[in-house]
Amino acid sequence: MAELMDDFNEINEALGRNFATPDYLDEADLDAELEMLEDELEDDPLELEDSTPAYLQESSSMPAVPGKAIGAGEQKDATKVDEFGLPAVPN
């Protein structure tokens, strides 16, 4: 039973360690860096919330919508096609 308690305490110590923050950083350093980041965000001009993202804006560089079905008018020879547009199998 004592061995189980030792294992339990060892696991709790391992889980209780702070692996993300190095020992040389303290809370004051982190707060100062956060303040600097907040100041940088305040200085940057923010986009308006109601502005449309670039990928949703109308663009004249986009191709026009085709007026006919794909492949229409491209059939040069008189081969028959089935309902799926594939060459028909000869009977």
PESULUR-V851661 format. One record per helix or strand of 3 or more residues. SS is the DSSP state (H for helix, E for strand). FROM is the first residue (numbers start at 0). TO is the last residue. If there is no record, write none. Layout:
BEGIN
SS/FROM/TO
SS/FROM/TO
END
This chain:
BEGIN
H/1/15
H/26/42
H/53/55
END
